[in-house]
């Protein structure tokens, strides 16, 4: 039972906790694992393809302490919503979190530990950039309690790095990955493909360089032109779709030969090195998002709630310190839950247990029965009585597969 707290400025995170606990149409037998996402919104330079909530700022001018204070106030206000639940993973994303000093990351993690119970094997990931300045901090991040580094390399080719507006070059990328491998037991490399002017041969060279560094995990993203980015205004010429498909096949072959298994649409890992935090997202687990523009998805006995923090860092700090940093707080409708679950779970190569659908949505299997029959008829899934997974074809045409579960009003 969650203790009901009186509403004060601190706890009126959106409503009194009773509001979340009141009777509703869903029946959750148990709550899913809880993860924590912390957003550090600043970077040295905004990349032309980036549509994340990131803001350019000189390192010397970053309001580190005020932002940490705001994060702690944010967490304090959210505590009643996750009372008594242990945290399985923490992901510190951005922006470029590695611009924050190791002391700040140490204080951040100390503040979280003082307020929440972390699982003994809690995975704590920090996103880092390959700049020399950040590379020198990797060991100190490890000492601060970070267990896993995610290095945003994107490419090892200087021409592509320039096109992508990255502030590092090939030599810095190589040095950063070597430093990550020495400082951490597990780490991730972010690589992008289908870059302006990239050929299959060029990609092959990039992948060979990446795999020679023996990363235990690689996340690989197709460069997409997102609205409201520099590339949307000045679109570069990117490879045709057919070439991009061939590139993805090449990536899957090369990673497989190097002993990395593709376990999610854009993630490849060695045995024992899958990212728990991302798996929890894909399995429709819960996450509390702290920081500017951060999103949360939280389950209660009878409902699933989504929240969004204020996006602009200055406004976020002001609101969080005053005890109310939520810009949005909505309940996921019963009609939308099947699609929300399937949108995530079908990204996993091994799919999901039918039992898990019921546990995570509080709905009966009949809610997805029609979609499953249609998907099977089209050869997009394979299933037995216990499990559903995308077929090879379903994985290739994931959008079509996911769309079969859209609620009728879309």
N, C-alpha and C positions, 0 to 999 in steps of 0.2 A: 504494500500500500504506500502511495506517495504522500508524505506529510503535506498538508495544505497550509501554505504560508499566507499570512495577511498581506494584502496588496500594499506595497510601498513603492516609492520611485524605483527602488532596485528591482523588485520582483514583478512589476507590472510590465513584463517583457512585451506583452501585447494584450494579454488578458490575465485575469487571475488563473492560476493553475487549474482550478475547478472547471474552467471553460474547456480545457483540453481533455479532462477526465470524464465529462458528462456522457450519458448514454448516447449511442449512435448506431449506425446500421452495420458496421463491421464487427467481426468477432476475432480478435487477435489472441491466440492461445498463449503465445510468448513473443517477446520483442526480439528483433534481429540484433546482430552485433552492432556496436556503436563505434564510429570513427570520428576523428576531429580534423577539420580542414582549417588552416590558418592562412589568411591572405596578406602578404606583404606587398603593397601595390607599386613600389617604385623600381625604375630601371634607369640605366645611364642614357639609353637611347631607345626610342620606340621603333620596333621593327615594322617594315612596310606591310607585312602580311598579318600582323597581330591584331586580333579584335578582343583581346583580354582586357580586363580592367587594370591597365598598367599606365603609369604616369612618369614622364621624364623628370629626373631630379639629380642635382649634383650630390655626390655621396656626403660631402661635408655639410650639406644643408638638410639632410634627412632628419625629421623630428622623431628620432628613434625612441627616446624615453616617453614622449607624449603618446606615441602610437602604442607602445607597450602598455601604458596605463589604460588607454582606451580598450585594448584587447582584454585586459583583466576585468575591466568594468563590464564589458560585453559578456564575458564568460560568467561573471557573478550573476548577472541578470538572467542568464539562460539556465543556471544550475537547477532551479526547480523543475525544469522540463526533462532533465536527464537524471534526476535524483536516484542515487543507488546503483547506477549502471556503470560498468567498467568500460574503459576505452581500449579498443584492440589495435588501433593504428592512428598515427598523426601524420598529416601531410602538410608541409609548409611550402606553399606555392606563391606565385607572383605574376607580375613583376619579376624581379631578380632577388630572391631572399638572401642569396650569398653576399649581397651588398651590406646587409646588416652585420654588425660586429659579432664575433663569437660570444662576447659577453652578453650582448642583447639576446642572442638565441638561448644562451644558458639561463638568463633571467626569465625568458618566455617559458621555457620548459619547466623551470623550477616553479613558476607561478601556476602552470597547468597541473603539475604534480601535487601542489598544495591544495588544489580544489577538486580534483577528480582522481578516481582510482584507475591507475593504468594496469593493464594485464602485464604479468611478469615479462612476457616476450613481445611487448608492444613494439610494433614496427614504426620507426620515426624517420620519415623521409624529408629531405630538404632539397629543393631545386637549386642548382648552382650553375653559373656560367663559367666558361673556360678562360676568362680574363686572368692575367698573371696575378692581379691584385686579389681575386677571389681564391685562386689556386693555393696561395700561401696560407689561407685560412682553413683549408679542408680538415687538417688534423685537429685544429682547435674546435671545429664543429663536432668532430667525433667525441672529443672530451666533454663537450657540452651535453652529450646524450643523443645526438643524431646517430641512427644506426644504418641509414641508407641514403646514398646521394643520387640525385637524378641530374645528370650533366647534359645541358642543352647544347649539344655540338652542332646539330642540323646537317653539317657537311664537313668533309675534310679537304674540300677543294676551295682554294682561295677565291677563284672567280665566283663560285656560287655563294660563298660567304659574303662577298661584297654585294652581289645582287640581292641577297636576303637582308642586307643592312646590318649584319652581325658585327659586333665590335671586336670580335677575336679573329685570329687567322689560324691556318692549318697547324702551325708549330705550337701555338698556345693550346689548341684543341688536343693535340697529341700529349702535350705535357700535363694537361688537366686530367685526362683519362688515366695516365700512368699514376698520377698523384692519388686519384680516387681509388684505383686498384690497390695501392699500397696502404691507404688510410682506412678503407672500409672492407668488410667481409662481403658486402653485396652492394651493387650500384647499377644504375640504369643509364643507357645512352639514348638520347633523343636524336633521331635521324629523319630528315625530310627527303621525299623523292618527288618526281615529276616537276623538277625545278626548271625555271626558264632556261632554255638552251641545253638541257640535260639529255644525253643519249643513253642508250642501254649500256654502251661500253663505259661511259662516265659513271653511271650508277654502280656498275660492277666493281670499278676501281674504288669508289667510296665505301661500298659494303666490304670489300676485301680489307681495306684499311681498318674499318670498324671492327671486323671479326678477328683480325690479327691481334687486337688488344684484349681479346678474350673477355668481353663483358658478359656477366651472368644474365643480363636482361637488356633487351633493346625495345624501344617503342618507336614505331615507324609511321610517319604521317604523310599522307598525300598533301602536297601544297594546294590549298583551296583558296580561292579569292573571296574573302569575306566582305560583306557590306561595311561601309564606314572605315575602311582602311586605305592607306596610301595606294596599295595595289588595285583597289576597287576604282579609284579615280584615274590611275595610270596603269592599266592592266598590262603586265608583261606577256610575252608569247610563251605559253606553256605546252608541254607535249600533248599530242592527241590522246583521246581516251584509250585507243587500242594500244598505243605505246605504254601508257600508264598501267594497263592490265599486264602487259608483258613484263614491266618493271616489277610489279607485285609478285608475279610468278618467280622471277629471278631472285627476289628478296627471300621468298619462302624456301626456295631450293637451297640458296647459300646458307641461310640461318640453320636449316635442317642439317646440312652437311657439317656445320660447326657445332652441332649438339644442342641447338636452341629449338624448343618446340613452340609453334604458334598456338597460344591458348586463348587468344582473344583477337578480334579483327586487326588491331594495330599493335599487339604485344607478343613478344617472343622471349622465352626464358629457358634457362637450364633447370634441371630438376632441383626443386627446393628453393628456387629464386623468384617465384611468381610474386607479384606485388599484392600483398594482402589488401592494402587500402583500395586499390582499383577493383580488385575482385569483389570487395564489399559493395562498391557502387553498382557493379554489374549484377550482383546477386540481390539487388534491391534491399541492401542493408541500410542502416540509419547513419546519418552524418550530421554533426553540428558544425556549421561554418561560422568562423569568427573573422572579423576584419572587413575592410571596405568592399562592398559588393558581394560578400560571401553568401552562398546559398546553403540552406539546411533542408534535410528531409528527416522528419522525426515521426516515429510511430507511437501511438497510445493504444489503450485497450480497444477503443472503438473507432479510431480514425487515424489517417496519415496526414501530416501537416507539412507544408513547404513554407519556408521563410527566406526573405532576401534582405540583407543589410543595406544601408545607404551606400551608394557607389562612390561618390566623390570623397577622397581621403580626408580633406579638411572638414567636410560636413560630417562624415562618419565619426571622426574623433570627437567633435563637438557633441554629437547626439549620444555617442556611447558613454562619454564622461557624464552626461546628464541623465543616463539611465534608460534611454529608449532609442535604440539604433535600428529598429526594424522598419524598412520601407514597405515591405509586403509580408503578409501572414495569411495564408490561405489553406483551406482544407482541400485535399485532392478528392474530387468527386468519385463516387462509386463507379460511375460509367467510365472514368478516365484511368482507373487503376490497372485494368488488364493491359492496356496499351503501354502504360508507364513501366510496368513490370517486364513486358515482352521486349520493349525497346532496348532495355538493358541486358536481359538474360540471353537473348538471341545473339548477342555479340560474342558470347563465349563458345568456343569450339565444342566443348563437352555439353553445352546446353544447361538444362536445369531439371531438378526432380519435380514432378507434379505436386508432390507433398509440399515442396518449398513455395510453390505458387500460392497454395492455400495459406501457409504460415505467414508469408510476407504481405499478402493483400487482404487477408481476412475474408476472402471470397471462395465460393465453391468452384471446382474445376469446370462446371457447366458454363462459367463465365467466358471461357476461352475455347469451348468445345467446337463451335462453328469455325473459328479461325484455324484451329488445328486440323480439322477435316479438310478444309480448303487448301491449307499449306501442304498437306500430305498428298492431296490429289495433284497438286502442281509440282510435286517432287522437291519441295523446298525444305522439308524436315524429314528426320528419321525418328521413330518413336516406338517405345514398348509400353507396358502398363505403368512403369515407374518413371520413365525419363523421356525428355524431348530434346533433340539437338538439331541444329541446322545441318542439312546435307551439304555436300561440296558445292552444289548448285545454289543452295540457299545462302551459303556464305558469300558466294560471288554476287548474288542479287539480294543483298541484305535489306535494302530499302523496300523492295517489293514484298519481302517476307514480313517485315515489321508492319507494313501498311495494312496487312490483312487483319490486324488487331485494333485498328483505329475505331474509336466509338462511332456509332451510326451518324451523329450530327456533324462529323468532319467532312 
